Amino acid sequence: QVQLVESGGGLVQPGGSLRLSCAASGFTVSFYVMSWYRQAPGKERELVASTTSRGGSTNYADSVKGRFTISRDNAKNTVYLQMNSLKPEDTAVYYCSAFSTITGTKWGQGTQVTVSS
């Protein structure tokens, strides 16, 4: 069964850090473009960060550059999003996705991140 399961979300104060995890099953992440998206209430889903298959390159939204880092552990079939210096505007549901030209896009169920004092 193909599945993406996000974890690591929660409530954090401004300036704090969280690390999100995306555990994949039923397929091998090293063959996919792995990405993190987020969707805040009343807003469209937006790309936060992505990493090409085999981790050759990464891409970040301007709003998170220098604060967020995407990485993957192919041995654990897991992708991470390290989020530092969090701001209230980072509050959203964060989704993990896996894309290939053959199978299209797979989505996880999302994990809530709330940045508030």
C-alpha positions as CSV (number, residue, x, y, z in Angstrom):
1,Q,0.0,0.0,0.0
2,V,1.4,3.4,-1.1
3,Q,1.4,5.8,1.8
4,L,3.0,9.0,3.1
5,V,2.6,9.7,6.8
6,E,3.7,13.1,8.2
7,S,4.5,13.7,11.8
8,G,6.3,16.3,14.0
9,G,3.8,19.2,13.8
10,G,2.6,21.0,16.9
11,L,2.4,24.3,18.7
12,V,5.7,26.3,18.9
13,Q,6.5,29.9,19.9
14,P,7.8,32.4,17.4
15,G,11.5,31.9,16.9
16,G,11.3,28.2,17.8
17,S,12.0,25.1,15.7
18,L,10.2,22.0,14.6
19,R,11.3,19.0,12.5
20,L,8.6,17.4,10.3
21,S,9.0,13.9,9.1
22,C,7.4,12.1,6.1
23,A,7.6,8.3,6.3
24,A,6.9,6.6,3.0
25,S,5.8,3.0,2.4
26,G,4.9,1.1,-0.7
27,F,7.5,2.9,-2.8
28,T,11.1,4.1,-2.7
29,V,11.5,7.9,-2.1
30,S,14.9,8.0,-3.8
31,F,13.2,7.6,-7.2
32,Y,10.8,10.5,-6.6
33,V,10.8,14.3,-6.3
34,M,9.9,14.8,-2.7
35,S,8.3,18.1,-1.6
36,W,6.7,19.8,1.3
37,Y,3.7,22.1,0.8
38,R,1.6,24.0,3.2
39,Q,-1.9,25.4,3.3
40,A,-3.0,28.2,5.7
41,P,-6.7,28.8,6.4
42,G,-8.3,30.6,3.5
43,K,-5.2,30.4,1.3
44,E,-4.1,28.1,-1.5
45,R,-1.7,25.3,-1.0
46,E,1.9,26.5,-1.7
47,L,5.2,24.8,-2.3
48,V,7.6,25.2,0.6
49,A,10.6,23.0,-0.4
50,S,11.4,20.2,-2.7
51,T,14.3,17.9,-3.4
52,T,15.0,16.0,-6.6
53,S,15.2,12.3,-6.8
54,R,18.5,11.1,-5.2
55,G,18.7,14.5,-3.5
56,G,20.6,16.1,-6.3
57,S,19.2,19.6,-5.7
58,T,16.8,21.5,-3.5
59,N,14.4,24.3,-4.0
60,Y,12.8,26.6,-1.5
61,A,10.0,29.2,-1.4
62,D,11.5,32.7,-0.9
63,S,9.6,33.0,2.4
64,V,11.4,30.1,4.0
65,K,14.9,30.4,2.5
66,G,17.6,30.4,5.1
67,R,15.2,29.1,7.8
68,F,13.9,25.7,6.4
69,T,15.9,22.8,5.2
70,I,14.6,19.7,3.4
71,S,16.5,16.5,3.5
72,R,16.0,12.8,2.9
73,D,17.2,9.6,4.5
74,N,16.9,7.0,1.7
75,A,17.8,4.2,4.1
76,K,14.8,5.1,6.3
77,N,12.7,6.0,3.2
78,T,11.9,9.3,5.0
79,V,12.0,12.9,4.1
80,Y,12.4,15.7,6.7
81,L,11.7,19.4,6.9
82,Q,13.7,21.2,9.5
83,M,12.1,24.5,10.3
84,N,14.0,27.2,12.3
85,S,13.2,30.7,13.3
86,L,9.5,30.0,12.9
87,K,7.1,32.9,12.4
88,P,3.3,33.2,13.0
89,E,2.9,33.3,9.2
90,D,4.3,29.8,9.0
91,T,1.2,28.5,10.6
92,A,-0.5,26.0,8.3
93,V,-1.1,22.4,7.6
94,Y,2.0,20.9,6.1
95,Y,1.8,18.2,3.5
96,C,4.4,15.8,2.1
97,S,4.2,14.9,-1.6
98,A,6.0,12.4,-3.9
99,F,6.1,13.0,-7.6
100,S,7.2,11.0,-10.6
101,T,6.4,11.3,-14.3
102,I,5.1,7.7,-14.2
103,T,2.9,7.7,-11.2
104,G,2.0,11.3,-10.7
105,T,1.7,12.9,-7.3
106,K,1.0,11.2,-4.0
107,W,0.0,13.1,-0.9
108,G,0.2,12.6,2.8
109,Q,-2.7,13.5,5.2
110,G,-0.9,16.6,6.5
111,T,0.3,17.8,9.9
112,Q,-0.7,21.0,11.7
113,V,2.0,23.6,12.6
114,T,0.9,26.5,14.7
115,V,3.3,29.3,15.6
116,S,2.0,31.4,18.4
117,S,2.9,32.9,21.7
